[in-house]
Amino acid sequence: GALLSILFASKYPDQVKKLILVAAAPLGEKYASRIMETRLERLDEKDAGALSRLMNQINIAPQNKKDPLFLDIAELMRKTDAFQPESTSYRNVTLDFNIYESVWTEAEKMRSSGELLQHAGRVSCPVLAIHGDYDPHPYNSVKLPLGKAIKDFRFLLLEKCGHEPWNEISAKNSFYDNLEKEI
């Protein structure tokens, strides 16, 4: 989402008037390494073991078995990524592991090579990043690099908020109020 938006805004500056990034992934490699550690620390022993097993299984599973494993992984990660969620299930959402894998393989290459931040430096429209203080993606991994790379950059940190502000009991109203002001 957010990473693709930066790429689009950098390549087509005349078509993007404002960019709002919500719960963006880390833009620097040094920040990304801590995400899974944070998630595992937030799980009890049983769920942490289940997540580790699922991560290993998805790597060796045949293609037609990956989506159900990916859903199970997402369910466990949702426990770690939310402060106080309204909904705790992804069971009504279709997840496609092939799409996830192809997008993130490319995004991780761009992040680790610095190419992503080079694109961010070419973004000419105003950018607002909205991030939760409980999001396992460290907010400084968005705030600091984009603050240096983008001339017209603002950052909003929502309290008691994880990776999905629209799903947080305490932060949802603030998220929508701020989003409405920006739009």
N, C-alpha and C positions, 0 to 999 in steps of 0.2 A: 503494500500500500504506500507507505510514506516514501520509501526508497524509490519506487517507480514514479511517484509524483515529482520528486526532485529531478529525476532524469528527464521527464517530460517537460517540466518547467525550464530546464536548462537548454533543451533542444528547440523548444517552441516558445520563446519568450513573448511573442506578440499574441499568443493564444491564451496565456495564463495571466490573469489580473491579480490574483491573490492565492496563496497556498496555505492551507490549514493542515498541519500534520498532527495526527492523533496517535499517541502511544507508539511513536516511531522506534524502530530498532536501533541499536547502537551504530554510530557512524564510524567509530574507530575500533580497530581490532583489540586494543588493550582492554576495552570495556566489555567486549562480547564474551570473553572467556569466563566471566564470573556468573553469567546468567544461570547456567545449569546448576552450579554450586548453590546458588540462592534457592533455586527451586527444590533441590534435594534437601536442603536444610529446613525447609518449610513443611516437608512431608514427614509423617511418622515412619517408623522403621518398615512397617508392612508395605505402605504405599511407595516408599523410596525403593524398596526391593522390586516391587512390581514394575515401577517405571524403568528401572535399569534392565530388567528382563525384557520388557516390551521394546526398549530401544535396541537391544541386541537382536531380538526376533525380527524386527522390521527390516534390519539390514540383510538378513538371509532368507526372508520369506519370498515365495514366488509372487510375481506381480499382482495376481488376482487376490492375494491374501493381505496386501499391504493396507488397503483402506480401512478395514475393520481394526487392525492394529493401531493405525494412525488415530482413529477415533478414540480408542482406549487411552492412548498417550495424551491426546488433547484433553480428555476428561480429567486425568490426573494433573496435568499442567494447569488446568483451570482452577483447581484447588489452590495451587501455589501462586497464581497470577492475580487473584482477586482478594481485595480486602474484606468486603462484605457484599457478596453478589446477590442480586435478585434471583437470578437463575443460575443453577450450578451444573447444567447439563448441555451438551452439544448434540444430544441424540436427535434433535429435530433439524440438524444442519448437515448438509452433504459436504464431506471433506474428501479431497482428492490428493493422495500422497504424491502422485506423479507431478502434478502442477507445483505443489509445495517444493518438492525436491529440485525441479528444474529452475524455479525462480530463485530459491535460496542458494543453490550451487553457484549461480551467476552473481547474485548479490554479495555473497561472501568473498568471491574473487575480487569484485570491485571495491569492497570495503577494505580488504587486506592490502590491496595494491595502492590504495589512496585515490583511485579513480573516482569513487563516489564523492569524496570531498571536493575533487576538482570540478565535478559537475555542479555541486552545491555552490561553489564560488561563481558560477555563471548564471545563477538564478537572479533575475533582476526585479521580480515582483516582491511585494511584502510577504513575509512568511511568519505565521504564528504556529508554534509547537505547543500542543496541550499534552501534558504527561501526568501520570499519577505518582504520588510519593511512595506507593507500595508496589509499583510495577517492578518486576525483577529485572527489566531492562533499565539500567541506572539512568536517571534523568540527566546527569551530567554528560552522559555519552551522546546526548542529543543537544543539550543546551550549550556546552562549551565549543564543540566543533562547528556547529551551525552559527553560533554567535560570532565566531571568527571569520567564517566563510561567506556569510550572507550579510549584505549591507543593512537591509531593512528587516531585521529579525527580532521577534519578541517571543517570550517563553512564559507559559502559564503552568504552574505546578498545582495540581488539585490534591488536597489533603484527603486522607482515608480513601485512597483510590488506587486500584490496580491497573491492569493492562487494558481493561474494557470500561472506560468511564461511563458509557451508556448503560452499563449493567450493575453499577455500584449504587447501593442504597444511599449512602451518605454523599456521594459526589455527583450523582446523576443530574440533579437539578442545576447545580453550578455549571456542569459541563454543557448542558443544553442552553442555559442562559448565556454563557460566554460564546457559544457557537452561534446562537441567534444574533448577538451583537455584531459578530464578525461578518456574518452573511448579509 
